[in-house]
Amino acid sequence: MASTWDIISAGLFLAIFLGVVYAATKFSNILQTQSSQTQSSLSQKGVTYNSGRLSVTTDRAPPTREEYINNMQGAFERSAKNMKAHANAFTFGSGSGEKNGAEAETSSTPDKKGFRRTKKLD
């Protein structure tokens, strides 16, 4: 036969479990309401979201082929200018004093640290 403490602890556990389930359902309901309100306010502004796809309605015409090409060429020119202006940021190696290419891999200095494979892999 169950003791009084067993009955009280089972009832307490059941109450806590039901409270957690109730809080989770209320939280889910609040999130669903907020999501539907956000979708309705965005749809009034011309933004729709259906099954993972975002659609934006604007009053502007899409760019023509020539405009698109000109914009892309301008972007490439700006990036080339930035790369040229910051040449040190786009180089490989650890600095100006180190050799480049295969020479750097074959020669090692005593202060150079790093991983060196000593065992041949099969």
VEXDREN-2710 file (C-alpha; in Angstrom, 1 decimal):
% VEXDREN-2710
k/r/px/py/pz
1/MET/0.0/0.0/0.0
2/ALA/1.2/3.5/-0.8
3/SER/2.2/5.7/2.0
4/THR/1.0/9.3/2.4
5/TRP/4.3/10.7/1.1
6/ASP/4.1/8.5/-2.1
7/ILE/0.7/9.9/-2.8
8/ILE/1.7/13.5/-2.1
9/SER/4.9/13.3/-4.2
10/ALA/3.1/11.7/-7.1
11/GLY/0.5/14.4/-7.0
12/LEU/3.1/17.1/-6.8
13/PHE/5.0/15.6/-9.7
14/LEU/1.8/15.4/-11.8
15/ALA/1.0/19.0/-11.0
16/ILE/4.4/20.2/-12.0
17/PHE/4.3/18.2/-15.2
18/LEU/0.8/19.5/-16.1
19/GLY/2.0/23.0/-15.3
20/VAL/4.9/22.7/-17.7
21/VAL/2.7/21.3/-20.5
22/TYR/0.2/24.1/-20.0
23/ALA/3.0/26.8/-20.1
24/ALA/4.4/25.2/-23.2
25/THR/1.0/25.3/-25.0
26/LYS/0.4/28.9/-23.9
27/PHE/3.9/29.9/-25.2
28/SER/3.2/28.1/-28.5
29/ASN/-0.1/29.9/-28.8
30/ILE/1.5/33.3/-28.1
31/LEU/4.2/32.6/-30.7
32/GLN/1.6/31.6/-33.3
33/THR/-0.4/34.7/-32.7
34/GLN/2.7/37.0/-32.9
35/SER/3.7/35.2/-36.1
36/SER/0.3/35.7/-37.8
37/GLN/0.3/39.4/-36.7
38/THR/3.7/39.9/-38.2
39/GLN/2.8/38.2/-41.4
40/SER/-0.4/40.3/-41.8
41/SER/1.5/43.6/-41.1
42/LEU/4.2/42.6/-43.6
43/SER/1.6/41.7/-46.2
44/GLN/0.1/45.2/-45.9
45/LYS/3.5/46.5/-46.7
46/GLY/3.9/44.3/-49.8
47/VAL/6.0/41.5/-48.3
48/THR/4.6/37.9/-48.4
49/TYR/6.1/34.7/-47.0
50/ASN/4.6/31.4/-48.0
51/SER/6.2/27.9/-47.6
52/GLY/9.7/29.2/-47.2
53/ARG/9.6/31.7/-50.1
54/LEU/9.8/35.5/-49.5
55/SER/8.2/37.8/-52.1
56/VAL/8.5/41.6/-52.1
57/THR/6.1/43.8/-54.1
58/THR/7.6/47.1/-55.2
59/ASP/6.5/49.9/-57.5
60/ARG/9.8/49.9/-59.3
61/ALA/10.5/48.1/-62.6
62/PRO/13.2/45.4/-62.5
63/PRO/16.6/46.4/-63.9
64/THR/17.2/45.8/-67.6
65/ARG/19.9/43.5/-68.8
66/GLU/22.2/46.5/-69.5
67/GLU/21.6/48.0/-66.1
68/TYR/22.3/44.7/-64.4
69/ILE/25.6/44.2/-66.4
70/ASN/26.7/47.8/-65.7
71/ASN/26.0/47.3/-61.9
72/MET/28.0/44.1/-61.9
73/GLN/30.9/45.5/-63.8
74/GLY/31.0/48.5/-61.4
75/ALA/31.0/46.1/-58.4
76/PHE/33.9/44.1/-59.9
77/GLU/35.8/47.3/-60.6
78/ARG/35.3/48.5/-57.0
79/SER/36.4/45.2/-55.5
80/ALA/39.5/45.1/-57.8
81/LYS/40.3/48.6/-56.6
82/ASN/39.9/47.6/-52.9
83/MET/42.0/44.5/-53.5
84/LYS/44.8/46.6/-55.1
85/ALA/44.7/49.2/-52.3
86/HIS/45.0/46.5/-49.6
87/ALA/47.3/44.0/-51.3
88/ASN/48.8/42.7/-48.0
89/ALA/45.3/41.5/-46.9
90/PHE/45.0/39.3/-50.0
91/THR/48.4/37.6/-50.0
92/PHE/49.3/34.1/-49.0
93/GLY/52.0/33.5/-46.4
94/SER/52.8/35.0/-43.1
95/GLY/54.5/38.2/-44.2
96/SER/57.0/40.0/-46.4
97/GLY/60.1/38.2/-45.1
98/GLU/59.0/34.7/-46.0
99/LYS/59.5/33.0/-49.3
100/ASN/56.6/32.1/-51.5
101/GLY/55.6/28.9/-53.2
102/ALA/57.5/25.6/-53.0
103/GLU/60.6/27.2/-51.6
104/ALA/58.8/28.1/-48.3
105/GLU/57.6/24.5/-47.9
106/THR/61.0/22.9/-48.4
107/SER/63.1/25.2/-46.2
108/SER/62.4/25.4/-42.5
109/THR/63.8/27.8/-40.0
110/PRO/64.4/26.9/-36.3
111/ASP/61.9/29.5/-35.1
112/LYS/59.2/28.3/-37.5
113/LYS/56.5/26.3/-35.7
114/GLY/53.7/24.3/-37.0
115/PHE/52.5/20.8/-37.9
116/ARG/55.0/18.6/-39.8
117/ARG/54.0/15.2/-41.0
118/THR/56.5/12.6/-40.0
119/LYS/54.7/9.4/-40.9
120/LYS/53.6/8.5/-44.4
121/LEU/49.9/7.9/-44.7
122/ASP/48.6/4.8/-46.5
END
